[in-house]
Amino acid sequence: MTTLAIDGGAPVRTRPFPERRPFGPADAQQVLEALDQQTLFYPSGRKVYEFENKFAGLYGVTHAVTSTSGTAAIHVALGALDPEPGDEIITTPISDMGTVAPIVLQNCVPVFADVNPLTFNLDPDDVERKITSRTRAIIVVHCWGQPAEMDRFLAIARRHNLVLIEDCAQAHWTRYKGKLAGTMGHFGAFSLQSSKHLQCGDGGVTITSDAEYGKRAALFVDKGCDWSADRKYRLRYAFIAPCYRMTELQGAVLLAQLPRLPEIVQRRQELGDRLAALLDEVPGITPPGRVEGSEHSYWSFPVLVNPDVLGATPEEFARAVVAEGVPMGGNWLGKPLYLFEALQEQITYGRSHFPFNSPYASHPVDYRPGLCPNAEQAMARLRTIPIHEHLGDEEIEDLARAVRKVAEVFALRHRKM
C-alpha cells in the first residue's frame, strides 16, 4: 500500500506553491497619478469616477457606485431599495456575514432558505416557500464563483414582485447562459477585497441599470449627500445614510486591475475546470457542482469530503493532503450563518435585539439547528482548495495527485476495517 506523507512516506510535492502577485508597474503608475492630483478625496479627483464609468461600461450597465467593501456594496443596494423596517430579505446561510449584516443594519429581517447540496447556491424551491407578505427582496449569492439558477430566481421575483440582488463578491466576470453575473437582477454587488479576482485591498461596487436606484445608491454611499448641488456654498442631504466613500488610491489600483479582469477569470476557469476533471471519480470526494449553461470563476475550489467512504473526518483528510505538500483549507465559515452567536442571540443594537423583535416585523424569527439541512450537511463536509491565476498546470496536477493519493489510501483502509 502507498504510504502517505503524514505517515512518513514521500510527499507528492516538496517545492512551495507560487504566490499570487496581483500588483505591478501599472498599479504603481496609477497610484502615482492619484497622488499627483494632490487630493485623494473622490469628489475632487478623477480615479474613482473613471473606474465607475469603466466598470459600468465593461458590464453593460448604466450605473456603478463604488464603496468601501463588499458588505457596503450590499448595503448600498438595500439602501437604494429603501425597504420598510421589518421587511424580510431572503438569502443564503452559506456566505460571509457581509451578506446578512446590511439586512439588519437596514432594520430588516434576514430569512434563510436552504441550498443546493452540490453547488451551495440557494435552492429556488425553498426560497419560494419562504416568501411571505413581508418579503421585499432576495439576495442571491453566486457561491465560490458558481452562478445561481438565475432564470428561476428572475421568474420568482417577477411572480411575487420582489427585488433581486445578486451578491457577486466571489463571481467576477462570470456568465450564466451568456449573461454576466450581476447584470440580471435589479442590482449586482461586488467585493473588491484582496482575495477577489478584481481587488484593491478592500472595496465594493454596486451596479444597476435602473435610473432611480442608481441615483439613490450614489446618494446612499455618501451620507445622502447630493454633490450635484452648489457645493461651494451648501450641501444637500437627501436622507440619512452611512458614509462608504472610496478613496482615489483605491480607484487608482482598480483602474490598473480592471483591464486584466477577463484574463484573470479565464485563467482561473481553465485551472478550476482542469482540477474538477482530474478529481472526477476520486473516492469520497465531490468536486463543485455546476449549473447548466454557466461558467465558474473559482474564487476558490470547494470539495465535499465523505467520511462514510473515507473513514476520516474532513479535518483529518485535509491534514493528510497538506502533508503531501499542497494546500487545502478549511470550510471558510464552519457552519451556516444562522448558527453563529450573533444571530442566535440577536446581538444587534445594545440589548434591544432590534429589528428581530421589532413591532414592524410580522413574526419572530427561528434560527434553530435544522433550519437548512442541506447547508448544515455541506458545511460539515466542506473543504476548499485555494487556486489563483498564477498557478501553473503543474500545480493543478500536483493538487489532484495529492487529493487522489490520500483519498485512495483512506478509502482502502476503511474498506478493510
N, C-alpha and C positions, 0 to 999 in steps of 0.2 A: 504494500500500500504506500502511496505517496505520503511523505512526511511534511506536515505543514511547518511554516517558519515559526509559528507560535509554539510548536512542539520541538523546535531545534533543527528543523530542516532548512534548506536553502530557500531564500525568498525569491519571488518572481522578479523583483527589481531591486537594485541597490543604489541607483542614481536618483537624486531628487527630481521631483516633477518641476517643469518650468513654471515660473510665477507669471501671473497676469501683469502686464505692464501697459496700462491704458494711456499713459501720457507721453508726449514727445514734443519736438520743436514747435509744431503748430499750436499746441496748447500754450506753451510759454510765450509765443508771439502774441496770441490773443490777450493773454493776461497783461503783457507789457502795454499793449494798446489801451486796455482798460485803465491802467494806471496813468498813462499819458493824458487821459481825459481830465485828470485832476478831480474826478468825482467818481465814487463807487455807488452812488445813490441812483437807482434805476430811472426815476423821472427826469434826471438831469443828464443821463448818459445815453448810450446807443446800443450797448451789447444785449441787454435783456430784451428790449423791443425788437432788435434784429433777430434774436433767437426765436422769440414768439412768432414772428412773421414767417420765418423759415420752417419752423416746426409745423405750423398750421398749413403751409404750402405743401410740405412733404406728405402730410396726412390727408390733404384734400379737404380741410375743414375751414370754416371762416373765422374761428376764434380759438386762440391758445393763450391761456393765462398761467403764468409761472407763479410758483410759491416756494416755500422753504422745505417741503418734504412730500413724500407720497401720502402721508397722513393728512397733511394740509390740502393736498390736491383733492382728496375725497371730501374733506370738509368744505372746500370751495364749491364743489358740485352740489353738496347738500345746501350750502348757504344760498347758492343761486336758485335752487329749487324752492327754498323758503317754506318748509313744511310747518304744520302747526305743532305745538307742544303735545306730546303723547301720541303723535303719529307713529306708525310701525314701519320699520325698514327691514325687509327680509334679506338675509345674507348667509354666508357660509361659516361654519365653525372651523374650517381649515384655512387660516390666513393669519397675517400679522394683526396684532391688536390695532394697528393703524387703520384697518378697515372698519373696526367697530367703534373705536373711541370717538370719531367725528359724529356718529349717530347719537351717542349720549351727549356730547358737547352741544349738539343742536337740539337737545331736550326731546329727542325721540327715543323710541324703544327698539332695541335690536331683537329681531325674531330669527332664530336659526333654523334652516332647513338642512336636510341630510344631503350627502354627496354620492356621486357615482363611485363605487369602491375601487375602480381601476384608473380613472382619470383624476379623481379627487376634486372634480368640479361639482357645482351644485346640481342636484337632481331636479329637473324641471317638474316632475310629477309631485315631489314633496313640496317644492316651492308653491305650486298652485294650491295644495292642501292647506298651506299656512296663511293664505290670503284671507283677511277679514275686512270689515267695513272701514277699519282704521289704517289699512295698508296704504302707504303713499309711494313707495319705491322699492326696487330690487337692486341690490349691489351684487353683480356677478363678478367673481374673481376668476381670472384665467390662470389657474394654479400651475406654478412651475413653468409657465410659458405655453401651456396647452389651452387653446381657446375653448370656451364652453359651447354648448349646443345653442348657438345664438338664434337660429330660426325658431326654435321652440320658445325661447325667452322673449323674443320680439312678439310672437303671437300671444303669449300670456300677457305681456304688458299692454298690447292693444286691446285684448279681450276685457281686461279689468281696469283700463285707463290708468295705468301706472307708469311712473318714470323709471327708465332703465339706465343704471350707471355701471359702466364697465371699469373694474379695477384691473388696470394693465401694468401694475407695478413689476410683474415678472414676465410680461408678454409684449415687449417692444417689437415693432415691425414684424408682426406675426399675423398670418391670414387665416380666415375662416371662409371657405368657399369663395376665395378670391378677394374678400373684403378685409381690410386691416382691422385688427382688434383695436377697439377704442372709437371706431367710426360708425358703429352700427346702432348703439344705444343713443340716448339723449346726451350723455356725457361719456368721455373717456378720461380716466385719471391715471397718471403715470408717476412712478417714483424715479428719482434721479440719484438715488443713494449709491454709495461706492460699489456695491456688489452687482448693480444692474448693468444691462447692456449699454445704455447711454447714461453717463454719470458725471457729477461734478462734486463728489464728496457727499453732498446731500442737497435735495431739492425736489420739486414736483412741478407738474404741468397738467392742467385740465383743459380738455378740448371739447368743443361743441360747434354745431352749425346752426343753432337756434339763436337768433339775434337778441332776444330778451334775456335768455340765460347767459349769453356771452357778456352782455352789458353788466348784469348783476354780479357775475363772477369776478369781473375786473374791479368792481367796487368792493366786493366782499373781501378780497385778498389784501385790501389796504384800508381797513377801518371804516369802510363805507365812504371813503374819500373820493370825491369826483374831481379828478385833475383836469377835466375839461373846463372847469370854472376858471375865472380870472385869478390864478393863484398868486399873482403879485400882491393882491390886496386881501384876499379871503379864500377860505376853503369851504367847500360844501360837503357836509356829512349826510349822506342819503339815509343811512340807518346804522345801527350799532353792529360792529363786526370786528374780528380779530385783525392782527397785523401779520401777514405772511409774506412780506415783500422779499423777493430775490434780490441779491446784490449784483453789481456789474461784474465782479470777479467770477461768480457762478455762471453768469450769462456768457462771459468770455470763454470759459472752458467748454461750455456746451456748444458754442459756435464752432470750436475746433473739433469736437467729438461728432457732431451731427452728420457730416458727410461720410463718416466711417460706419454709421449705424447699419445700413443694409449689409455691408461686408461682414461686420461683426456677427450679425444674426445668421447670415448664410453659413459662416464657418461653424458656428455652434450647431446649426441644424445638421450639417454634414457629420460632425463628430458625434452628436447625440443619436442620430439615426443609425450610424455605424455601430455604436455601442449597443443600441437596442437590438440590432440584428445579431450581434455576437452573443448576447445574453439570452436570446430566444432558446427555450427548451433547457436552460440550466436548471437542475433540480432545486425546487424550493424557492426560486427567485422569479418574481414577476416584474418585468420592465414596465415603464409607464404606459398606460392605455392611451389610445388615440381616438379622437373624434373624427368621424368620416368627413373627408373634404377639408381637413385642416392641416396646418403646419404646426410645428412645435419649436419654440425659441430656446428651450433648455436653459432657463435661468439656473437650474440645477437638474440633476438626473435622479428622480426618485425611484426606488425599488421597494417592493414588498417582500419581506423575508418570512417564510412559512416555517414556524417551529415544528409543526407536525411532520414535515418532511425531513427537516434537517436535524431535529433533536437538539436544537440550540436556540437560545433567545436571540433576538435581533442584535442585542448588545454584544453577546458572545461572538456572533458571526462577524460583526463589524470589527471587533478587536483582532480577529484572526485575519481578516482581509488587510487591515492596516499593517499587521506584522509582515505581510508579503511585500511591503514597500510601496503601496499605492494608497491614496486617500479614500476614506469612506466616513461620512459624517453622521451625526445624529439625525433626528427627525424634525429639527427646527423648532417645533412647538412642544412636543412631548405629549400633548393632549389637546382635545378640541378647546376652542377659546372659552366656551361657556363653563368649562370646569375649572377655570382659573379663579382664584380667590376674589379678584376684583369684581367679577361678575356674579360669582356665587354669593358674596356678601354685599353686593351692590354698593361698593365703595366709590362714591362719587363726590358730592359737594358736602363737606363736613360729615355730619351724621344723618343727613336728610334722606339718603337713598333715592333722591330725585334723579331722573324722571321716572324711575321704575314704580314709585308709589304715587305718581302724580294724579291729581283728581281728573286730569285730562286723559289719562290712559284708560283704555277700555277694559282691561282686566290685568290681574297680577301675572308676572312672568314666572315661568317654571323652567329652571335650567338644570334639573336633576340629571344624574347619570342615566343613560339610556335614551336621551332625547334624540340623538342622531347616531344610531348603532353602526352604520357604515363608517362614519367618521371616526368613531371610537375604536373600531377594529383596525382601521387603516393606520391610525396614529400608534397603535400598539405594535404594528409590524413594520413600520416605515423606516427606511434608512436612505440617505442621499449620497450620491457620488458627485463631488464638485467637478464640473468641466467648464472650460472657458476657451476663448478663441485662440489663445496662444499655445494650446496643446497641439501635439502632432499626432499623426496616425500611430506612431509607435506607442505613445502614452495610452491611446484608446485600446490598442492590442494588449498592453500590459494590464490595464484595468480589467478587461474581460478575462484574461488568463487567470488573474488573481481571484476574481469572484468565482469563476468556474472551478478552479482548483479547490478552494475552500468548500464550496457547495458540494462538490462530488465526494470529498472526503467525509464531510459531516453526514451527508445522506447515506453513504455506505456504512458508516459506523452505526447510524441509527437503525438501519435495516438489520444489522447483525445483533442488536440488543434483544 
